[in-house]
Amino acid sequence: MTLRTRILVLVSALVVLAGVATASVLHASARADRRNQARPGGPRITAGTVALTGDGGRMVFRNMAWGPHRDELATVPASDPSGPRTASGVKCLRFYAAAGTGVCLQAVHGPVQDTYRAVVLDARLKERARYDVPGIPSRARVSPSGRYASWTAFVGGDSYAGTNFSTRAAVVDTRTGKLTPSLEAYRVVKDGRIHHAADVNFWGVTFAADDRTFYATLATGGKTYLVRGDLRTRTVTTLRTNVECPSLSPDGTRVAFKKRAEGLPKDAPWHLYVLDLRTMRETPLAEPRSVDDQAVWRDDHTLVYALPGDYGADLYTVPSDGTGAPRRISTAAVSPAYIG
């Protein structure tokens, strides 16, 4: 092959690559434009005021319906979760709130790649503080008093389903601003002994009402564990295997969680259970589908969680005692928090 031919081949290849890149950018731009256009039959959404306090009971969540308010925090009456939505203008990938304090995990879009941050919000959704997040956000929680907030991010891999992932679970004191960037700094007590291992991962924090105790998932040695943590002694202690994404009930007596079940596909391996913390008795819930979410307690008897939907995710509810049947309560919604 002559030098001239090589140059022509190289130029042709560059032209093809440039064309592919341009087409990809145009396709992504067109898809983004479509997402900004409301779809017929979708929920009615108007801009307005969203607060994290108030009487009457409301659900605040990330709106995923296509249109100008996609990804914004929105609210509906808790008694009418499929009703008209009020959108706040504040965008979040993951969200949770309690006692007038919210935590909003956001993407910051850059020219080369996205970065992420956690924003602590006041009752009017105004920023109180912000923290860098080292990867893709996946879980968020606020303690019942509003004093502590936590978030989990993927820093390697992007799914809990496999084994090739790494997470960071952070906890911040919203009063003082003191941040623990990773629970890996805590002492781990496993089977009654101090546990040291390079493969330790934490995710899915949930807080008790005493502003000291929390529960989370610990992964090490190819297994997952429910751990009880102590914010004062900076210690976590294993309680039970095969527990992921725990969520503590309002009365503090039970934990809802997802459990890997035999015979399910590797990419969708979980069923929902509730664990009685006194007896350690598990109750399987009536949801037959695989749930990759940290369920939220609507009250002491009802759980709410997300499943894939046409526009990202829909919210479902199921009784916490194993009876009944799952019921969809809201389309194009994720990350709910109940206010008031």
C-alpha positions in Angstrom: 0.0 0.0 0.0 1.4 3.4 -1.0 1.7 6.3 1.3 -1.0 8.1 -0.7 -3.4 5.2 -0.3 -2.7 5.0 3.4 -3.5 8.7 3.8 -6.8 8.3 1.8 -7.8 5.3 4.0 -7.0 7.3 7.2 -9.0 10.3 5.9 -11.9 8.1 5.0 -11.9 6.5 8.4 -11.9 9.8 10.1 -14.8 11.0 8.0 -16.8 7.9 8.9 -16.0 8.3 12.6 -17.0 12.0 12.5 -20.2 11.0 10.8 -21.0 8.4 13.5 -20.2 10.9 16.3 -22.4 13.6 14.7 -25.3 11.1 14.3 -24.9 10.0 17.9 -25.0 13.6 19.1 -28.0 14.4 17.0 -29.8 11.3 18.1 -29.2 12.1 21.8 -30.3 15.7 21.2 -33.5 14.6 19.5 -34.2 12.1 22.4 -33.6 14.9 24.9 -36.0 17.2 23.0 -38.7 14.4 23.0 -38.3 14.0 26.8 -39.0 17.8 27.2 -42.3 17.4 25.4 -45.3 16.3 27.5 -47.0 13.1 26.3 -50.7 12.8 25.9 -52.4 10.9 28.7 -49.6 11.7 31.2 -50.1 13.3 34.6 -51.1 16.9 34.7 -48.1 18.9 36.1 -47.9 22.6 36.9 -45.1 24.7 38.4 -45.6 25.8 42.0 -44.4 25.7 45.5 -43.2 22.5 47.1 -42.4 22.3 50.8 -41.1 19.6 53.0 -43.4 20.5 55.9 -47.1 20.9 56.2 -50.3 19.3 57.4 -52.6 17.0 55.5 -50.0 14.5 54.3 -48.2 14.8 50.9 -45.9 12.7 48.9 -42.8 14.4 47.4 -40.9 12.5 44.7 -38.8 12.8 41.5 -41.2 13.3 38.6 -40.1 11.2 35.6 -43.0 12.1 33.2 -41.8 13.6 29.9 -42.2 17.3 29.6 -40.6 20.5 30.9 -40.7 19.3 34.5 -39.0 16.0 34.0 -36.7 15.1 36.9 -38.0 17.8 39.1 -39.2 17.2 42.7 -43.0 17.2 42.6 -45.7 16.7 45.1 -49.2 15.3 45.3 -51.6 14.6 48.2 -50.6 11.3 49.8 -54.3 10.3 49.5 -54.2 10.9 45.8 -50.8 9.8 44.5 -51.9 9.6 40.9 -53.5 13.1 40.9 -52.2 16.4 39.5 -48.6 17.2 40.3 -47.0 20.4 41.5 -43.4 20.7 40.3 -40.7 22.6 42.2 -38.0 23.4 39.6 -35.4 21.5 41.7 -34.0 18.5 39.8 -32.8 15.3 41.6 -31.7 11.9 40.6 -32.4 10.5 44.1 -34.3 12.2 46.9 -35.5 11.7 50.5 -36.8 14.0 53.2 -37.9 14.0 56.9 -38.7 16.6 59.5 -38.3 19.5 57.0 -34.8 18.4 55.8 -34.2 16.9 52.3 -31.3 15.4 50.5 -31.1 15.7 46.8 -28.6 13.8 44.7 -27.9 15.7 41.5 -25.9 15.3 38.3 -23.7 18.2 37.1 -23.4 17.9 33.4 -19.9 18.7 32.1 -18.4 18.9 28.5 -16.6 15.5 28.9 -18.4 13.7 31.7 -20.9 14.2 34.4 -20.1 14.7 38.1 -22.4 14.3 41.0 -23.2 16.1 44.3 -25.5 15.8 47.3 -27.4 18.9 48.3 -29.0 19.2 51.7 -32.3 21.1 51.4 -34.3 23.1 53.9 -38.1 22.9 54.2 -38.5 25.3 51.2 -36.1 23.3 49.0 -33.3 26.0 49.5 -29.8 24.7 49.5 -28.2 24.5 53.0 -25.0 22.6 52.0 -23.5 20.6 49.2 -21.0 17.7 49.0 -19.2 16.0 46.2 -20.4 12.5 45.4 -17.8 10.1 44.0 -20.0 8.2 41.6 -23.5 7.5 40.3 -26.1 8.1 43.1 -28.3 5.2 44.0 -29.8 5.6 47.5 -30.7 8.5 49.8 -32.1 8.7 53.3 -32.7 11.3 56.1 -33.1 10.4 59.8 -36.6 10.9 61.3 -35.4 14.1 63.1 -33.8 15.5 60.0 -30.4 15.7 61.8 -28.6 13.1 59.6 -28.6 12.4 55.9 -27.0 9.6 54.0 -26.4 8.7 50.4 -24.9 5.8 48.4 -23.1 6.0 45.1 -21.6 3.5 42.7 -17.9 4.2 42.2 -17.3 1.0 40.2 -19.9 -0.8 38.2 -23.5 0.3 38.0 -25.7 -2.4 39.3 -26.3 -4.3 42.6 -27.3 -7.4 40.6 -23.8 -8.6 39.9 -20.6 -8.8 41.9 -18.4 -6.3 40.0 -19.3 -3.1 41.7 -18.1 -0.9 44.5 -20.1 1.6 46.5 -19.6 4.5 49.0 -22.1 5.2 51.7 -21.7 8.6 53.3 -23.3 10.1 56.4 -23.5 13.8 57.2 -24.6 15.6 60.3 -26.9 18.3 58.9 -26.5 20.5 62.0 -22.8 20.7 62.1 -21.9 19.8 58.5 -19.5 17.0 59.6 -19.3 14.5 56.8 -18.2 10.8 57.0 -17.4 10.2 53.3 -17.6 6.4 53.7 -18.8 4.0 56.3 -15.6 2.0 55.5 -14.1 4.2 58.2 -16.2 2.5 60.8 -15.1 -0.5 62.8 -16.8 -3.7 61.6 -17.8 -6.4 64.1 -18.6 -9.6 62.3 -19.6 -12.8 64.1 -18.4 -11.2 67.3 -14.9 -10.3 66.0 -13.3 -7.2 64.5 -13.4 -7.7 60.7 -10.7 -6.3 58.4 -11.0 -6.8 54.6 -10.2 -4.9 51.5 -13.5 -5.9 49.8 -15.9 -4.2 52.4 -18.7 -2.2 50.8 -21.7 -0.4 52.4 -25.0 0.8 50.9 -28.6 1.5 51.7 -28.5 3.3 55.1 -31.7 3.7 57.1 -31.9 5.6 60.4 -33.6 5.0 63.7 -35.4 7.8 65.7 -32.7 8.1 68.4 -30.2 9.9 66.1 -27.6 7.3 67.0 -28.7 3.9 65.5 -28.8 3.1 61.8 -29.0 0.0 59.7 -27.3 -0.7 56.3 -26.0 -3.4 54.0 -22.5 -4.6 54.3 -20.9 -6.8 51.6 -17.7 -8.7 52.2 -16.4 -12.2 51.2 -19.1 -12.6 48.6 -22.0 -12.2 51.0 -24.3 -9.4 52.1 -25.2 -8.7 55.7 -27.7 -6.5 57.6 -25.7 -4.4 60.0 -26.7 -2.2 62.9 -24.5 0.9 63.2 -23.8 3.3 66.0 -23.0 6.9 65.0 -21.3 7.7 68.3 -19.0 4.7 68.6 -18.5 4.5 64.7 -19.1 0.8 64.8 -21.3 -1.6 62.7 -22.3 -5.1 63.8 -23.6 -7.8 61.5 -27.0 -9.2 62.3 -28.1 -11.4 59.4 -27.0 -12.6 56.0 -28.7 -12.0 52.6 -30.2 -8.6 53.4 -29.9 -5.6 51.0 -31.3 -2.1 51.1 -32.9 -2.1 54.5 -35.7 0.3 55.4 -36.6 0.7 59.1 -40.3 0.9 59.9 -41.7 4.1 61.6 -42.1 2.2 64.9 -38.5 0.9 64.7 -39.4 -2.7 65.1 -39.1 -4.1 61.5 -36.9 -3.8 58.5 -38.1 -4.1 54.9 -35.4 -5.3 52.6 -34.7 -7.1 49.3 -33.4 -10.6 49.4 -31.7 -12.7 46.7 -33.9 -15.6 45.9 -32.9 -18.8 44.3 -34.0 -19.5 40.8 -34.4 -15.9 39.7 -32.3 -14.3 36.8 -29.0 -12.9 37.8 -30.0 -9.4 36.7 -33.2 -9.5 38.6 -32.6 -11.7 41.7 -34.6 -10.0 44.5 -37.8 -10.5 46.4 -39.2 -8.1 49.1 -39.3 -9.3 52.7 -39.9 -7.8 56.2 -37.7 -8.8 59.1 -38.9 -8.6 62.7 -35.9 -7.2 64.6 -36.9 -8.9 67.9 -37.6 -12.4 66.6 -35.6 -12.3 63.4 -38.5 -13.8 61.6 -38.8 -13.0 57.9 -42.1 -12.4 56.1 -42.1 -12.6 52.3 -44.3 -9.9 50.8 -46.9 -10.4 48.1 -44.9 -8.7 45.3 -43.8 -11.5 42.9 -41.5 -9.3 40.7 -37.9 -8.6 41.4 -37.6 -5.2 43.2 -34.3 -3.3 43.0 -35.2 -0.5 45.3 -34.9 0.7 48.9 -38.6 0.5 49.9 -40.2 3.4 51.8 -42.7 2.9 54.6 -45.9 4.8 53.9 -46.9 4.0 57.5 -46.4 1.1 59.9 -48.4 -1.2 57.6 -47.7 -0.2 54.0 -44.6 -0.2 51.8 -44.0 1.8 48.6 -41.3 1.0 46.0 -40.4 1.5 42.4 -40.5 -0.9 39.5 -39.5 -0.2 35.9 -42.1 1.7 33.8 -42.6 3.3 30.4 -40.8 6.5 31.5 -38.3 5.1 33.9 -40.2 3.9 37.0 -43.6 3.6 38.5 -44.5 3.5 42.2 -46.3 0.5 43.8 -47.6 -0.3 47.2 -48.0 -3.6 49.1 -49.0 -4.5 52.7 -46.1 -5.1 55.0 -47.6 -8.3 56.6 -47.4 -10.5 53.5 -51.1 -10.3 52.7 -52.9 -8.5 49.8 -51.5 -7.8 46.4 -49.2 -5.1 44.9 -50.9 -2.1 43.5 -49.6 0.7 41.2 -50.2 4.1 42.8 -48.3 6.5 40.5 -46.7 6.4 37.1 -43.4 8.0 36.0 -42.3 8.6 39.6 -39.4 7.4 41.9 -37.8 8.3 45.2 -40.9 9.1 47.3 -40.9 10.7 50.7 -44.0 11.2 52.8 -44.4 14.6 54.4 -46.8 15.6 57.3 
